[in-house]
Amino acid sequence: MPTLPHILMCPPVHYGIEYEINPWMSTARQSNHKLACVQWESLRQILLDTGAQVSEVSPVAGLPDLVFTANAAIVFGQRAVLARFKHEQRQGEEPHFRSWLEEHGWQVDESPEDFSFEGAGDALFCGDTLYAGYRQRSDASGHQQIGEMLGVRVLPLELVDAYYYHLDTCFCPLSPEEAIYFPAAFDDYGQRVLAKSIPKLHAVEESEARSFACNAVVVGKTVVTNSGCPKLHALLRSFGYDPIETPLSEFVKAGGSAKCLTLRLDGEEAAGWKGQS
Ligand code: ARG
């Protein structure tokens, strides 16, 4: 029986641009707090309207990026491999995500020591394969060990552009054999790996990639993105998807958008190999 889509979010009560750990962030370009709250709430409502269950982890003062729950962990059935953040500014998030996951019934495993790992921001299933972004935030060797822990095939992809520092900023699986991506965020080898392993792979243009087109939340046939991605939306419609745009400008200032603000807890990405059981 298919499980209900279940998504983890964190209200942006303490969200703001308090440090700079990616090229999108500038403490001189603050987010508008009220607008951020409105935008976050709209995203949450859209996800609820798709029929998803949305759970919330409590916000914590001093952890402004806790809103980006995609980075908490990678969830695999009832197991979760916890993030080990590269930057110390985000390392304080780890115990909060751990407690929430444990309190809600997940078996939480540490990610391999000595390697940074930023959860579903850098590790995404497409079919039975875990696509794993490395170099900017997560380490390739760590990904391989996580693949062994979970018993899944890992295809590491080097991220070559600092603006696309997490895999979910430039790659988004839509179904077990279909995905969108921004080619220039990968080296030639990574582009070939993607083209060879994903039967239906669609490129996103640079101007829309810059609007975080690839940072989409997929719930069944619904694909939710930041506004400003009309070409991608037209393409998605032509392939039978139902794209929805919602403005997320205040989160783009921190280098994040729709997908970053969510963590899929029911492992839908792995539905292909789980046989929807
Ligand atoms: N400011 C956050 C960081 O640099 C943004 C995280 C975005 N998350 C994502 N899954 N891409 O870590």
Residues whose N, C-alpha, C, O or C-beta is under 5 A from the ligand:
A	BS01	LIG	I21 N22 D65 F68 A70 N71 G121 H166 D168 A254 G255 G256 C260
